[in-house]
Amino acid sequence: MTSTGVRVVIPTVLRQHTNNRDELDLSAKTVKDALQALTKSYPNLGRYLYSENGRLRNFINVYLNEEDIRSMNGEETRLKEGDTLMIVPSIAGGSVSQKGGVSFSSGEFARYSRHIIMPEVGLEGQRKLKASSVLIVGAGGLGTPSATYLAAAGVGRLGIVDFDTIERSNLHRQILYSEQDIGKSKAEVARERLLQVNPNVRIELHKVRLDSSNALKILKEYDVILDGTDNFPTRYLVNDACVLLGKPNVYASIFRFEGQASVFYAKQGPCYRCLYSEPPPPGLVPSCAEGGVLGVLPGIMGSIQAAEAIDLILGRGRPLIGRLLLFNALDMKFEELKLRKNPD
C-alpha cells in the first residue's frame, strides 16, 4: 500500500502546539501513519493527543472527511488521495466541552465539517454561530431563504416574526412552503421545515404584528436582526428599534428584477433613515403584489442577508455597513454605493 497525500486540519485550541499552523499536508497510508507523522514533527502535540500507553486520549476525536474514525477502522482506517483528517478535541461520548455551555455532538461535527475546516470559521467560529441568535422579521420571500441558510449554518437560536398565513401566490418565491400548506400559519410551517433542515436549532415564534408596543421587547432578545419586511411602516419600525437597542439590522428589499441590501448599524455607520429619511406617501411606490417580483430574486437577496448575518456573528470580513448593494437580475449586474451617516 503506497502513501497518499492527505490534509490534516488543526483546531484553534491545538495550534499552540503546531506553531499556529491551521493545516498540514502529509503523506500517509493510514490514519495512524498520519498522526504519527504529525506528532513526530510536533512532539508537544503528541503528548496532548496520546496517553502514556500510546492510545488516543478519550477527549480526542478524529474525523476522516465527515466520518468519525471510531465508526470505521479506527486508526487503521486507510487513506486515499485528497482525504481530509480533522482533529476534534472532545470528551468521552462524542461531545466537546465549550465555553459558555456550548457543546457539539459528533453528529454536529459531521454536519458542520465544511465550516470547521475553513480557517475563517473553525471550531471557534462554529461555537459563535451556535451561541448566537438572529431574529427574522417576516417569513416571506426574503425570510424563508435566509432562515434556511442560517439554520443550516448552525445559528443556535432563530426567532421568526410573522402573523400571516400561506397563500398560493407565495409559492413561487417562498421556498419553505408547499401547495399542501396553503391557509396554514407561515411561522408554524417555517418552524417545522427549519427543524427538518437542522434539529439542533432552537426556533422561537412571534405570531404577532410587529408594532411600537412590542418591537423593543421582541428585538432586544436577539443579537442580529434580519429585515425581511414587505412594507414601509414595519421597515422603519425595525430600523428605529435597532437604533435604540444598538442592534445590527441586516436589510434587503426586492421589486420586479431589482434588489437592495445593506447592514444598518448605528454604532458603526448609517441607519435606514440616513438612506431614506422618511417613507414615501402611501400608494406612490407599488408593492410586489402590485408590480410583481421575479421568483428567484428574493432567494438571491435573502442569501446575501444570511451571509451578512454570519459575517457579523463571526466578526469576519467586511460587512455592508456604510454600503448599499444593488442587484439587477435582468442584466445580472451588481453595483455598490457608499452610504454616509446623517449627523442629525
C-alpha positions, 0 to 999 in steps of 0.5 A: 500500500503506497502513501497518499497525500492527505490534509490534516486540519488543526483546531484553534485550541491545538495550534499552540502546539503546531506553531499556529499552523491551521493545516498540514499536508502529509503523506500517509497510508493510514490514519495512524501513519498520519498522526504519527507523522504529525506528532513526530514533527510536533512532539508537544502535540503528541503528548496532548493527543496520546496517553502514556500507553500510546492510545488516543486520549478519550477527549480526542476525536478524529474525523476522516472527511465527515466520518468519525474514525471510531465508526470505521477502522479506527486508526487503521482506517486507510487513506486515499488521495485528497482525504481530509483528517480533522482533529476534534478535541472532545470528551468521552461520548462524542461531545466537546466541552465549550465555553459558555455551555456550548457543546457539539455532538459528533453528529454536529461535527459531521454536519458542520465539517465544511465550516470547521475546516475553513480557517475563517470559521473553525471550531471557534467560529462554529461555537459563535454561530451556535451561541448566537441568535438572529431574529427574522422579521417576516417569513416571506420571500426574503425570510424563508431563504435566509432562515434556511441558510442560517439554520443550516449554518448552525445559528443556535437560536432563530426567532421568526416574526410573522402573523400571516398565513400561506397563500398560493401566490407565495409559492413561487418565491417562498421556498419553505412552503408547499401547495399542501400548506396553503391557509396554514400559519407561515411561522408554524410551517417555517418552524417545522421545515427549519427543524427538518433542515437542522434539529439542533436549532432552537426556533422561537415564534412571534405570531404577532404584528410587529408594532411600537408596543412590542418591537423593543421587547421582541428585538432586544432578545436577539443579537442580529436582526434580519429585515425581511419586511414587505412594507414601509411602516414595519421597515422603519419600525425595525430600523428605529428599534435597532437604533435604540437597542444598538442592534445590527439590522441586516436589510434587503428589499426586492421589486420586479428584477431589482434588489437592495441590501445593506447592514444598518448599524448605528454604532458603526455607520448609517441607519435606514433613515440616513438612506431614506429619511422618511417613507414615501406617501402611501400608494406612490411606490407599488408593492410586489403584489402590485408590480410583481417580483421575479421568483428567484430574486428574493432567494438571491437577496435573502442569501446575501442577508444570511451571509451578512448575518454570519459575517457579523456573528463571526466578526469576519470580513467586511460587512455592508455597513456604510454600503448599499448593494444593488442587484439587477437580475435582468442584466445580472449586474451588481453595483455598490454605493457608499452610504454616509451617516446623517449627523442629525 
